[in-house]
């Protein structure tokens, strides 16, 4: 921790020291962080069963995306990707071997204000509620129309050609989380509490 001068010592308790991760890149898909890291075996899995995912980020005025892996009780895997450049919900089905269906959802930040500092935004996802959207879009044949090209994973095909099982049962757990550039990331956490429920006091410190 940095040394405190006399002024800091007099005002200790009024300051909040925090670590913020700044991610920036001209190419979105080339710069990201992922937990757990990618491995050749592909058997690493977070296995987190919480129902709510929360991310606290700052809008940098650039295209931005994050994605999570979710698994249903039958072991069917899918990817949920949220992007500021996506216009409407789409389902990306790839012909690449072992590829997972990607539910691509639009994401928007609040309008910029005249304040010199942009406020932090908290994104909250109810993970079980995402499961039915895979089968709904699959039945409507709502395939991704090309937005996935930013991630280098867009190989569109018809649903009949892919024959890929989509998650459709009861939510089981979160397998991974992946955050792309460009953004400032303050905190990621999961909970079983709905957003309006009481959260630990230290989390409330990061709401401003």
C-alpha positions, 0 to 999 in steps of 0.5 A: 500500500502506498505510504500516506502523507500527513494529509492522508493520515488526517483523512484516513477513512475518507478515501477508497483504494481500489484496483481497476483493470483497463483493457484496450485494443484496436481489435476486440477479439484479440484482447481479453481475459478469461477465467478459467484460462484456455487449456488444450484439454478443455476440461477446466470448468468454473462450476459456479452454480449461483443464479445471478452474475454481476459485472461493474464496468465503465463505458469507454465509448468503444465497441465492447463485449463479454461472454459466459459459458453456461451448462444445463442439467443434461450437460448441454453447453452454450455461450451467452455473448453480450455486445454493444454492437449487436442489434437484436438477439441471434443464435450463432450455430457453427459448423466448426467441430465441437463448437458451442451454440452462441446466444448473441444479445445486444447490450447498451450503456446509459447515455453519456452525461456532462459529468467529467467522469463517466459513471460505473455501470453494473450489469446484472444477468439472471443466468437461469432465465437465459436458458430458454432463449437458445431453443426459442431462437433455434426454433425460429431459425434466428441465426447470427447474420454476421455480427460474430465476425468481430470475434472470428467465430462466425461460420453460419450454417443452417440448423439442420446442417449443424445438428448441435444440441442447444441448452434447453433444460434447467440451468446447472452452472457457469463454466467460464467468463470472458471479458473483451477489450475495450473497457475498464473492469472494476468487479465481477461477482456472483450471488444467489440474491436478487439485485434488490436484496441486501448485499455485503457492505463492501460491495455497496462501496463500489456502486458509485 
